[in-house]
């Protein structure tokens, strides 16, 4: 075994010797008392105590510590080494032939020497901490450090590190601080914790003080040279997080969070990252899936169409945790499918049977080859054209992909005897005003009709706008803010429902697991959000000044107000309080085929305008946006007028 040489700070040993000599002269020489020592006796006691104290300190590696970083553990080590030294001194004094002194004088000598050593170190730490300040005091302390310690201002790595305050002195925050303190290469150095737990406030963890929110004043943070604030409480309430974010952001601090990203990566680890604006604007994602859901997918072959997209990739992540027999990702866009494949390979290695098939759901022959190869038990259809404005100008493509693609999957599920088919739908299918919503409503009708005569169990699941998805408004707002504005809003009155990708994916999986046959599931999504408020909040939370919001006018097919998905008096409840079943009558197979033939014939003409009109006949609830928006404005106006009428009646 190779001997590891200790790095002893001999200059500190010299200063401690001076402190000891001063203590010894005071207690053994100047102090008389009843047990006054001779010169010889005084020298005997001084040498004996010196040997005990400094030999034990050297053995305990007290002089191998870097005291400028010294936490409470460094001071504890000094305390227990000196305690051991005192008992060794006491025993040797009793058994060796030296002049005796009282126990009280021995204890005083050891205690005053220890006190002097502690004061010396605290003065050093204080001088080191304050020497970086550009003040007369800072410059004076920097001079003292150089004269007595040969420490130059700014020559240490800590000076170059970013000083942070950690919000949260729990398991996550403490482990983060420990990692930083133990790494010389870390770019950050923690200075303090901020916590609300009364049992922690006022104490030290890893040598760092724990302050309450009231104690963590800007003046105090400035004294500790804090440059950034890091949130390390994963369970913090969204409103509380938003309040603290705004408080410190307005004070000029840079803010980060130590946690997983908002959209969880499979097998991911906590890391220091920038704030996702979504975390501050919306409720925390609800955990929808349960043990029954996990058990249902365990050991099954699951085919996910559109598996490389926003929802599809998250479905893959969620399913991978449930130990399926095999996951087959089918997508026409190879890059998205490849990305999720690599992510899951890194997370699960060979424990997950994962296959990729590049194919369009409109290409029935290629699609049938996939079914014949894997014989999937569960098929989740997340493949669709979803961009509202783009589909308004590409009506035929929307019909081919969304409607006939779904019909292909339904037919192949029946032919290859799948157990279950689950369709991902949208709130825009409710009284649609655009091509995308109308095609998704047609898909719902296909699925519900198939449930009346097919062998497969069918279900469809509706949800609203998804945060972080490719078509979400938030990435657009972020880019516009980063470019200095303006932020564009089509109409300041627009209201939308929002949910997170994990929430939407878990909903699809649970609703599919609980489905009997033919259900159209909808989610209680809480309160809607005004897009104008969303834009204003994102600008404010970004900290960028002078960003203008410009109203551009409604896009083709765009609604002012999304209709409320959940009217509980008109829906059936499920075992999950968030999930409801809409009461809807299925069309006969003959009626569905008639409508599909109408659409097939008009698509052959290549005329998008004509295709749109035929789609209105196929989907009777497909309305023009002007009608819906006028009706919505009238309802809102009526609601605003009601308080005025009530006030007039009261008068």
VOSEDREN-602975 format. One record per residue (C-alpha): residue number from 1; chain; x, y negated, z negated. Coordinates in steps of 0.25 Angstrom, whole numbers. Last residue first. Layout:
<sites>
   k c     x     y     z
 NUM A     X     Y     Z
...
</sites>
This chain:
<sites>
   k c     x     y     z
 651 A  -328  -200    29
 650 A  -327  -185    27
 649 A  -333  -182    41
 648 A  -322  -191    47
 647 A  -311  -184    39
 646 A  -316  -171    44
 645 A  -316  -176    58
 644 A  -302  -181    57
 643 A  -298  -167    51
 642 A  -304  -160    63
 641 A  -298  -169    74
 640 A  -284  -162    73
 639 A  -291  -149    75
 638 A  -299  -154    87
 637 A  -286  -159    93
 636 A  -279  -146    91
 635 A  -291  -138    97
 634 A  -291  -148   109
 633 A  -276  -147   112
 632 A  -278  -132   112
 631 A  -289  -132   122
 630 A  -281  -142   131
 629 A  -269  -133   130
 628 A  -277  -120   133
 627 A  -283  -126   145
 626 A  -270  -133   150
 625 A  -263  -120   148
 624 A  -271  -112   158
 623 A  -277  -100   153
 622 A  -273   -85   153
 621 A  -284   -78   145
 620 A  -290   -71   157
 619 A  -277   -64   160
 618 A  -278   -57   173
 617 A  -286   -68   179
 616 A  -276   -78   174
 615 A  -265   -69   179
 614 A  -271   -71   193
 613 A  -270   -86   192
 612 A  -255   -85   188
 611 A  -252   -75   199
 610 A  -258   -85   209
 609 A  -249   -96   204
 608 A  -237   -86   204
 607 A  -239   -82   219
 606 A  -230   -70   222
 605 A  -242   -63   229
 604 A  -238   -49   223
 603 A  -240   -55   209
 602 A  -255   -58   213
 601 A  -257   -43   216
 600 A  -250   -38   203
 599 A  -258   -48   195
 598 A  -272   -43   200
 597 A  -267   -29   199
 596 A  -264   -31   184
 595 A  -277   -37   181
 594 A  -285   -25   188
 593 A  -275   -15   180
 592 A  -279   -22   167
 591 A  -294   -21   170
 590 A  -293    -7   173
 589 A  -284    -3   161
 588 A  -295    -9   153
 587 A  -293   -22   145
 586 A  -289   -22   130
 585 A  -297   -30   120
 584 A  -290   -39   111
 583 A  -290   -41    96
 582 A  -276   -46    92
 581 A  -268   -38    82
 580 A  -261   -45    71
 579 A  -247   -45    65
 578 A  -242   -54    54
 577 A  -249   -47    43
 576 A  -243   -34    47
 575 A  -252   -22    44
 574 A  -261   -27    56
 573 A  -272   -37    56
 572 A  -282   -39    68
 571 A  -284   -52    74
 570 A  -296   -62    76
 569 A  -296   -67    62
 568 A  -281   -67    62
 567 A  -280   -78    73
 566 A  -266   -75    76
 565 A  -260   -79    90
 564 A  -264   -94    88
 563 A  -263  -100   102
 562 A  -250  -106   106
 561 A  -253  -121   107
 560 A  -248  -130   119
 559 A  -248  -119   129
 558 A  -238  -118   140
 557 A  -242  -112   154
 556 A  -234  -122   162
 555 A  -225  -131   153
 554 A  -231  -141   143
 553 A  -225  -155   144
 552 A  -210  -159   142
 551 A  -211  -166   128
 550 A  -197  -171   125
 549 A  -190  -170   111
 548 A  -178  -178   109
 547 A  -165  -174   102
 546 A  -159  -186    95
 545 A  -151  -179    84
 544 A  -147  -165    83
 543 A  -148  -159    69
 542 A  -153  -145    75
 541 A  -164  -145    64
 540 A  -170  -158    69
 539 A  -170  -154    84
 538 A  -176  -140    80
 537 A  -187  -146    71
 536 A  -191  -156    82
 535 A  -192  -145    93
 534 A  -200  -136    84
 533 A  -209  -147    80
 532 A  -212  -149    94
 531 A  -214  -134    97
 530 A  -225  -134    86
 529 A  -224  -121    78
 528 A  -236  -111    76
 527 A  -238  -106    62
 526 A  -238   -91    59
 525 A  -235   -81    69
 524 A  -246   -71    66
 523 A  -242   -60    76
 522 A  -250   -54    87
 521 A  -252   -39    91
 520 A  -260   -35   103
 519 A  -264   -20    99
 518 A  -266   -10   110
 517 A  -262     2   102
 516 A  -259     6    88
 515 A  -248    -5    86
 514 A  -241    -5    73
 513 A  -227    -2    79
 512 A  -229   -12    90
 511 A  -233   -22    80
 510 A  -221   -20    72
 509 A  -211   -20    84
 508 A  -218   -33    91
 507 A  -218   -40    77
 506 A  -203   -36    75
 505 A  -200   -43    88
 504 A  -207   -55    86
 503 A  -202   -57    72
 502 A  -187   -54    77
 501 A  -189   -64    88
 500 A  -195   -75    79
 499 A  -208   -81    80
 498 A  -215   -94    85
 497 A  -229   -99    87
 496 A  -230  -112    96
 495 A  -236  -126    96
 494 A  -235  -136   108
 493 A  -239  -150   104
 492 A  -226  -156   108
 491 A  -227  -152   122
 490 A  -216  -146   131
 489 A  -205  -148   121
 488 A  -191  -152   126
 487 A  -180  -155   117
 486 A  -172  -166   123
 485 A  -161  -163   119
 484 A  -146  -164   115
 483 A  -142  -152   122
 482 A  -142  -144   109
 481 A  -156  -148   107
 480 A  -161  -144   120
 479 A  -154  -130   118
 478 A  -160  -128   105
 477 A  -174  -132   110
 476 A  -173  -122   121
 475 A  -168  -111   111
 474 A  -180  -115   103
 473 A  -191  -114   114
 472 A  -190   -99   114
 471 A  -189   -92   128
 470 A  -177   -84   125
 469 A  -182   -80   111
 468 A  -176   -87    99
 467 A  -190   -89    93
 466 A  -201   -82    99
 465 A  -214   -88   103
 464 A  -226   -81    99
 463 A  -230   -66    97
 462 A  -239   -56   103
 461 A  -237   -41   102
 460 A  -243   -30   112
 459 A  -247   -16   109
 458 A  -248    -3   116
 457 A  -248    12   112
 456 A  -246    21   124
 455 A  -256    31   128
 454 A  -263    21   137
 453 A  -278    18   139
 452 A  -282     7   129
 451 A  -268     3   126
 450 A  -265     0   140
 449 A  -275   -11   140
 448 A  -269   -18   128
 447 A  -255   -18   135
 446 A  -260   -23   148
 445 A  -268   -34   141
 444 A  -256   -38   133
 443 A  -248   -39   146
 442 A  -258   -48   152
 441 A  -257   -57   140
 440 A  -242   -57   143
 439 A  -244   -61   157
 438 A  -253   -72   152
 437 A  -243   -78   142
 436 A  -232   -78   153
 435 A  -241   -84   163
 434 A  -246   -96   154
 433 A  -258  -100   146
 432 A  -260   -87   139
 431 A  -272   -86   130
 430 A  -264   -78   120
 429 A  -252   -72   129
 428 A  -244   -83   125
 427 A  -243   -77   111
 426 A  -234   -67   117
 425 A  -232   -52   120
 424 A  -222   -41   117
 423 A  -228   -28   122
 422 A  -227   -15   114
 421 A  -229    -1   121
 420 A  -230    11   112
 419 A  -228    26   113
 418 A  -222    27   127
 417 A  -228    38   136
 416 A  -219    37   148
 415 A  -231    34   157
 414 A  -239    25   147
 413 A  -226    17   144
 412 A  -223    16   158
 411 A  -237    10   161
 410 A  -236     0   150
 409 A  -222    -4   154
 408 A  -226    -7   168
 407 A  -238   -15   164
 406 A  -229   -23   155
 405 A  -220   -26   167
 404 A  -232   -29   175
 403 A  -237   -40   166
 402 A  -225   -47   160
 401 A  -215   -45   172
 400 A  -224   -45   184
 399 A  -233   -56   178
 398 A  -222   -65   174
 397 A  -215   -63   187
 396 A  -228   -67   194
 395 A  -230   -79   185
 394 A  -216   -85   187
 393 A  -219  -100   186
 392 A  -227   -99   174
 391 A  -218   -88   169
 390 A  -207   -98   168
 389 A  -215  -107   160
 388 A  -219   -96   150
 387 A  -206   -89   148
 386 A  -209   -75   144
 385 A  -206   -65   155
 384 A  -208   -52   148
 383 A  -201   -40   142
 382 A  -204   -37   128
 381 A  -211   -24   131
 380 A  -209   -14   119
 379 A  -210     0   123
 378 A  -210    11   113
 377 A  -208    26   115
 376 A  -198    24   127
 375 A  -196    35   137
 374 A  -182    32   139
 373 A  -178    36   153
 372 A  -192    37   159
 371 A  -196    23   153
 370 A  -183    16   158
 369 A  -186    22   172
 368 A  -200    17   172
 367 A  -195     3   170
 366 A  -186     4   182
 365 A  -198     9   190
 364 A  -207    -2   184
 363 A  -199   -14   187
 362 A  -207   -25   180
 361 A  -202   -21   167
 360 A  -188   -25   172
 359 A  -176   -16   169
 358 A  -163   -16   162
 357 A  -163    -4   152
 356 A  -155    -5   140
 355 A  -154     7   129
 354 A  -152     7   114
 353 A  -150    19   105
 352 A  -146    12    92
 351 A  -136    19    83
 350 A  -125    18    93
 349 A  -122     4    89
 348 A  -133    -3    81
 347 A  -129   -18    80
 346 A  -118   -19    91
 345 A  -127   -10   100
 344 A  -139   -19    97
 343 A  -132   -32   101
 342 A  -127   -25   113
 341 A  -140   -20   118
 340 A  -147   -34   114
 339 A  -137   -41   123
 338 A  -138   -31   135
 337 A  -153   -32   135
 336 A  -152   -47   136
 335 A  -142   -47   147
 334 A  -149   -36   155
 333 A  -162   -44   158
 332 A  -172   -35   163
 331 A  -174   -28   150
 330 A  -176   -15   144
 329 A  -170   -11   130
 328 A  -172     3   126
 327 A  -171     6   111
 326 A  -170    20   107
 325 A  -173    29    95
 324 A  -177    17    87
 323 A  -170    14    74
 322 A  -178     3    69
 321 A  -167    -8    68
 320 A  -165    -7    83
 319 A  -180   -10    85
 318 A  -178   -24    79
 317 A  -166   -27    88
 316 A  -173   -22   100
 315 A  -185   -30    97
 314 A  -176   -42    96
 313 A  -170   -39   110
 312 A  -184   -38   116
 311 A  -189   -51   109
 310 A  -178   -60   115
 309 A  -175   -52   127
 308 A  -166   -40   130
 307 A  -177   -30   127
 306 A  -186   -35   137
 305 A  -193   -21   137
 304 A  -190   -14   124
 303 A  -191     2   125
 302 A  -191     9   112
 301 A  -188    24   110
 300 A  -192    27    95
 299 A  -185    33    83
 298 A  -189    21    74
 297 A  -199    12    81
 296 A  -210    15    71
 295 A  -202    16    59
 294 A  -197     2    60
 293 A  -211    -3    62
 292 A  -216     5    50
 291 A  -205    -1    42
 290 A  -208   -15    45
 289 A  -207   -26    56
 288 A  -212   -40    54
 287 A  -201   -47    47
 286 A  -205   -62    48
 285 A  -195   -71    54
 284 A  -193   -83    45
 283 A  -202   -95    49
 282 A  -198  -105    59
 281 A  -191  -118    61
 280 A  -178  -116    53
 279 A  -174  -102    58
 278 A  -177  -105    72
 277 A  -167  -116    72
 276 A  -156  -105    71
 275 A  -145  -110    62
 274 A  -131  -108    66
 273 A  -124   -96    62
 272 A  -116   -89    51
 271 A  -117   -74    52
 270 A  -126   -63    46
 269 A  -124   -50    53
 268 A  -132   -44    66
 267 A  -136   -30    67
 266 A  -146   -34    77
 265 A  -146   -48    79
 264 A  -157   -56    72
 263 A  -164   -68    79
 262 A  -162   -78    68
 261 A  -147   -76    68
 260 A  -142   -68    55
 259 A  -137   -76    43
 258 A  -128   -87    38
 257 A  -135  -100    43
 256 A  -128  -113    47
 255 A  -130  -127    45
 254 A  -121  -139    48
 253 A  -123  -150    37
 252 A  -127  -164    41
 251 A  -136  -168    30
 250 A  -148  -166    39
 249 A  -144  -152    42
 248 A  -143  -149    27
 247 A  -157  -153    24
 246 A  -163  -148    37
 245 A  -157  -134    35
 244 A  -161  -134    20
 243 A  -176  -137    24
 242 A  -175  -127    36
 241 A  -170  -116    27
 240 A  -181  -118    16
 239 A  -192  -118    27
 238 A  -186  -105    33
 237 A  -185   -98    19
 236 A  -171   -93    16
 235 A  -170   -78    18
 234 A  -157   -78    25
 233 A  -150   -87    15
 232 A  -136   -90    20
 231 A  -138  -105    25
 230 A  -125  -111    28
 229 A  -122  -126    26
 228 A  -111  -133    33
 227 A  -100  -143    30
 226 A   -99  -142    15
 225 A   -87  -150    10
 224 A   -90  -146    -5
 223 A   -91  -160    -8
 222 A  -100  -162     4
 221 A  -109  -151    -1
 220 A  -110  -158   -15
 219 A  -113  -172    -8
 218 A  -124  -165     1
 217 A  -130  -159   -12
 216 A  -130  -144   -14
 215 A  -135  -146   -29
 214 A  -150  -147   -24
 213 A  -149  -134   -16
 212 A  -143  -127   -27
 211 A  -128  -124   -27
 210 A  -119  -112   -28
 209 A  -105  -114   -29
 208 A   -95  -106   -21
 207 A   -84   -97   -29
 206 A   -90   -85   -22
 205 A  -103   -88   -29
 204 A  -103   -99   -39
 203 A  -115  -104   -48
 202 A  -123  -116   -49
 201 A  -134  -110   -41
 200 A  -134   -95   -41
 199 A  -145   -91   -51
 198 A  -153  -104   -47
 197 A  -155   -98   -33
 196 A  -157  -110   -24
 195 A  -144  -109   -16
 194 A  -132  -117   -10
 193 A  -119  -110    -9
 192 A  -105  -117    -9
 191 A   -92  -120    -1
 190 A   -92  -109     9
 189 A   -81  -109    19
 188 A   -83  -107    34
 187 A   -74  -104    46
 186 A   -71   -90    40
 185 A   -57   -86    43
 184 A   -52   -85    29
 183 A   -64   -76    26
 182 A   -67   -72    11
 181 A   -74   -85     8
 180 A   -83   -84    21
 179 A   -87   -70    18
 178 A   -90   -73     4
 177 A   -99   -85     8
 176 A  -107   -77    17
 175 A  -108   -66     7
 174 A  -113   -77    -3
 173 A  -123   -83     7
 172 A  -129   -69    11
 171 A  -130   -64    -3
 170 A  -136   -76    -9
 169 A  -130   -90   -11
 168 A  -138   -96     0
 167 A  -135  -109     7
 166 A  -120  -108    10
 165 A  -112  -121    10
 164 A  -101  -122    20
 163 A   -87  -127    22
 162 A   -82  -126    36
 161 A   -68  -121    36
 160 A   -56  -130    39
 159 A   -53  -134    25
 158 A   -54  -119    21
 157 A   -43  -115    30
 156 A   -33  -123    22
 155 A   -24  -134    27
 154 A   -34  -145    25
 153 A   -28  -152    14
 152 A   -14  -147    11
 151 A   -12  -138    -1
 150 A     2  -139    -7
 149 A    -4  -136   -20
 148 A     1  -147   -30
 147 A     4  -158   -20
 146 A    -5  -154    -8
 145 A   -17  -152   -17
 144 A   -14  -165   -24
 143 A   -14  -172   -11
 142 A   -27  -166    -7
 141 A   -33  -170   -20
 140 A   -29  -184   -17
 139 A   -35  -184    -3
 138 A   -48  -178    -8
 137 A   -49  -189   -19
 136 A   -46  -200    -9
 135 A   -57  -194     0
 134 A   -57  -186    13
 133 A   -61  -173     6
 132 A   -52  -161     9
 131 A   -45  -162    -5
 130 A   -59  -159   -12
 129 A   -59  -144   -11
 128 A   -44  -142   -14
 127 A   -44  -152   -25
 126 A   -56  -145   -32
 125 A   -50  -131   -29
 124 A   -36  -136   -36
 123 A   -43  -142   -47
 122 A   -51  -129   -50
 121 A   -38  -121   -49
 120 A   -31  -130   -59
 119 A   -43  -130   -68
 118 A   -44  -115   -68
 117 A   -29  -114   -72
 116 A   -30  -124   -83
 115 A   -42  -117   -89
 114 A   -34  -103   -88
 113 A   -22  -110   -96
 112 A   -32  -116  -106
 111 A   -39  -102  -108
 110 A   -26   -94  -109
 109 A   -19  -104  -119
 108 A   -32  -105  -127
 107 A   -34   -90  -128
 106 A   -19   -89  -133
 105 A   -22  -100  -143
 104 A   -34   -93  -148
 103 A   -28   -80  -150
 102 A   -18   -86  -159
 101 A    -3   -86  -156
 100 A     8   -76  -158
  99 A    23   -77  -156
  98 A    27   -66  -147
  97 A    31   -51  -150
  96 A    21   -45  -140
  95 A     9   -37  -143
  94 A    -1   -48  -147
  93 A     3   -58  -136
  92 A     3   -47  -126
  91 A   -12   -44  -129
  90 A   -16   -58  -129
  89 A    -9   -61  -116
  88 A   -15   -49  -109
  87 A   -29   -54  -114
  86 A   -26   -68  -109
  85 A   -21   -63   -95
  84 A   -34   -55   -93
  83 A   -42   -68   -96
  82 A   -32   -75   -87
  81 A   -35   -65   -76
  80 A   -50   -66   -78
  79 A   -51   -81   -77
  78 A   -42   -82   -65
  77 A   -50   -71   -58
  76 A   -63   -78   -61
  75 A   -58   -91   -55
  74 A   -55   -84   -42
  73 A   -68   -77   -42
  72 A   -75   -91   -44
  71 A   -70   -95   -30
  70 A   -57  -100   -27
  69 A   -56  -105   -13
  68 A   -45  -116   -17
  67 A   -40  -105   -27
  66 A   -34   -96   -16
  65 A   -31   -84   -25
  64 A   -18   -77   -26
  63 A   -14   -84   -39
  62 A   -25   -77   -47
  61 A   -20   -64   -41
  60 A   -25   -56   -54
  59 A   -10   -51   -56
  58 A    -5   -65   -54
  57 A   -15   -70   -64
  56 A   -11   -59   -74
  55 A     3   -62   -73
  54 A     1   -77   -75
  53 A    -8   -76   -87
  52 A     0   -65   -95
  51 A    14   -71   -91
  50 A    10   -85   -95
  49 A     4   -80  -108
  48 A    17   -73  -112
  47 A    26   -84  -108
  46 A    18   -95  -115
  45 A    17   -86  -128
  44 A    32   -83  -129
  43 A    35   -97  -126
  42 A    27  -102  -137
  41 A    32   -92  -146
  40 A    47   -96  -143
  39 A    43  -111  -145
  38 A    36  -107  -158
  37 A    21  -106  -159
  36 A    11  -113  -167
  35 A     1  -103  -172
  34 A    -7  -112  -181
  33 A    -9  -123  -170
  32 A     1  -130  -162
  31 A    -4  -133  -148
  30 A     7  -140  -141
  29 A    15  -127  -138
  28 A     6  -115  -136
  27 A    -7  -121  -131
  26 A    -3  -133  -124
  25 A    11  -128  -119
  24 A     3  -115  -114
  23 A    -8  -123  -107
  22 A     2  -132  -100
  21 A    11  -120   -96
  20 A    -1  -113   -91
  19 A    -6  -124   -82
  18 A     9  -126   -77
  17 A     9  -111   -74
  16 A    -5  -112   -67
  15 A     2  -122   -58
  14 A    13  -113   -55
  13 A     4  -101   -52
  12 A    -4  -110   -42
  11 A     9  -113   -35
  10 A    12   -99   -34
   9 A    -1   -95   -26
   8 A     2   -80   -26
   7 A     0   -73   -13
   6 A     0   -58   -17
   5 A     8   -48    -9
   4 A     0   -36    -5
   3 A     8   -23    -7
   2 A     6   -13     4
   1 A     0     0     0
</sites>
